[in-house]
């Protein structure tokens, strides 16, 4: 049986803006990040994940990472309809 190689996650940069959103950081694009911030701005502010510098929002890597980790428990309640026999269409 071949062994699986483990790749370490790329650490978020120290800071970035919408315009320079790193492709390696969830949600991976400026457009998706803007939608995420519209929905979770208050939570991101509380977590220290975002700051305002002048007219720009600046994302802080350590705070953003903590915010993402705080949502880790939400995965447990996720259900995929494709895996649910009752929700699957009849063959």
ABEGO torsion letter per residue (X at the ends): XBBBBBBBBBBBBABBBAAABBAABOAGBAAAAAAAAAAAAAAAAAAGABBBBEABBBBBAAAAAAAAAAAAAAAAABBBAAABAAABBBX
